Amino acid sequence: MSDPERVMSADVAGLAAAIERAAADLAVAEEPAGFVVAIAVSAVTDWTVETLVHSIATRKISPVEATRECLNRIERLDGNIHAFITVDADGALAAARSLEAELAAGLSRGPLHGVPLAYKDLCHVPGLPTSCGTRTRDYFMSPIECTAVARLREAGAVTLGKLNMSELALGPFGDNAHHGDVQNPRFSGRGGPVIG
């Protein structure tokens, strides 16, 4: 084993231990198809990535259920926080179903298998417009796929959609006159109450 492989192995072992500790907070109930529904103290959308990765890998929650939880939260809150420019609910659920079938067949693409993600609207995602946060590009469909998006998709990530941003990336705060200013998903406005 090379030095980088040893370091990676140690990192993975540490991550696995953290996942085990976080998963201890879950109570589970059996469900058909070998998946288990996680009944957590908090919502899936409040879990750490480590908890979600472990829960999918151990079938405490399915990729479809994790994706639905994320989509439900987006639907419930995005009108106030303006995090998304484009949500691809149908595409996300179709990808999650396919990834769930792979897990049921004993196939895993790695730790991101079935984990829902979204990408800044600068990244080209097949089938979704790339507006770069401006109205003049609302319908631009790129013929190419962003390398980072391609690698995450190949690793089994589920694409939820495209995230809002400062118009043409000309600002650090997510101010956007066209799609609404991005708000902190935990606090509305400046230090306001949690919007859960």
N, C-alpha and C positions, 0 to 999 in steps of 0.2 A: 504494500500500500504506500503511495507517495505521500509526501508531507501535506499537500492540499487535500488529499482524500482523507487523511487522518483528522485534519482540522474540521473538514465538513462532517465527518462521522461524529466528532465530539459535539459540534453544533447541533446536529440532528438529535443526538442523545439528550442534550440539554433541552431542546425543544420538546421532545417526547415526554420528558419528565414534567415540564410545565403544562403540557396538554393533559397529562394524567391528573395533575393536581386540579386543574380547572374543570375537568370532566367530572370530578367527584361531586360537584355541586348539582349535577343533573339527576333527576329521577326519570326512569324510563318505563315505557309500556310497549309490549310487543305489537307489531302491526304486520299485515300480510306482506308477502314478497321479501321477507327476511329483513326489512327495515324496521327500525324502532323509532317511535315518535318521542322526541325529547320534550319533557315537561320541565321547563327551566324556571328558576327563580325569576329570571328576566327574559325578555324577548331575544330571539336569535339575533336580531339586529343590534343587540347590546353586548353580544359575546365578543371575545377577542378572536382574532383570526385563528390562533392556535386552538381554541375551543371548537370553533367551527370545523377546522381541518380534521381534528380528532373525531368529532361527532359524525362527520360524513364518512370517514375511513372506517369507523367502528359501527356504522349503520344505526347510530342513535337518531340521526335525521337524514333524510334523503336530499339529494341535490334539488329535486323539485320543490320540496317543502322549504328548504332554505331560500330558494329563488322566490317562491310565493311570499314568504315573510318579507323579503326585501322589497318586492313589488308593492305589497300592501302598505308598507311604511312610506314608500315613495308617493303612492297615491294619496295617502293620508296627510303627508306633511309638505310635499314639494310646492304646493300653492303658496306656502308661506316662506320657504327657504330658497326657492329658485335654484336648486342644485343641478337640476337636469335641463338640458335643452331638448334632448330626444330620449324617450324611454321606449325600448323594444321589448314589450312584455311577451308578445307571441314568439319572437325569436329566442328570447331568454328561456321561456318555458320549453320550447322545442329542444334547445340545446341541453337543458337540464334533464329532460326525459331521456335523451340519447345517452348522456353521461351516466344516468342512473341505470340504464340497461347494461352499459359496459360494466359497472360495478356488480350488478346482479350476475353477470357472466364471469365474474372473477378477474376482470381487467381493471387496472388502475394506471392512470397516466402520471401519477405522483401526488404530492401533497396538495396541489391546487385543484385536484379533480372534483368538480362540482361546486367550487367556491364562486359565488356571484361577485362580479367586479364591474366597474364603469370606468370610462376613459374620458379625459379632457377632450373637448371638442376640437382640438388641434390634431388628434390622432385619427388617421383614416381607418375606418371599420367597414368591412364589406356590407353593403346593403343599407348603410346609414349615412345621412348627409354629414358633411364636415363643413360647418358654417364659420368656424373660428370666432364664434360669438358675434358675428355681424349679419345683418339682414341681407346684405348684398350677396352672401354665399349660402343662403338658407337651403337651396336645393342642389348644391354641388355634391355630386356622388363621385368619389375618387375611384379610378380604375385599379388602384393599388391598395395594399393593406400595410399599415404601419408595422414595422418589424417587431416592436414590443407587443402589439396586439396579437400578431400571428403567433409569437412564442407563448404568450399566455393562453391563447386559445388551444394551441397544441398541447399545453400542459394541463388542459381540462377546465380552465376558467370559463364561467358563464358570463356572457356580456349582457349587462342590464341596459346599457345605453350610453349616451354622451353627456358629459358634465359641462355645466355653464362655466363661463370664464370672462375676464375682461375682454372687451372687443379687440380682436386681432392681437390679443396677448399684450396690449399696451397699458398694463397696470398690474400691480401686485395684489389688489384686494377683491377682485371678482365683481367690480362695479360694471353693470351692463344695462344701458338704457333700453335695449331691445328685449331682453329676456328676463329682466329684473336683477337687482343686485343680489349676489349670493349671500345668504345669511349662515351663521354658524348653526349646524343642525342640533346642537345641544342648548344654545342660547339664542333667542330671537333678538334682533337688534344688537345694541352694544351692551352686553352684560345683562340682558333681560332674563326672564324666567326660562327654565328648561321647557322645551316644547315636545319632549318625549315622543 
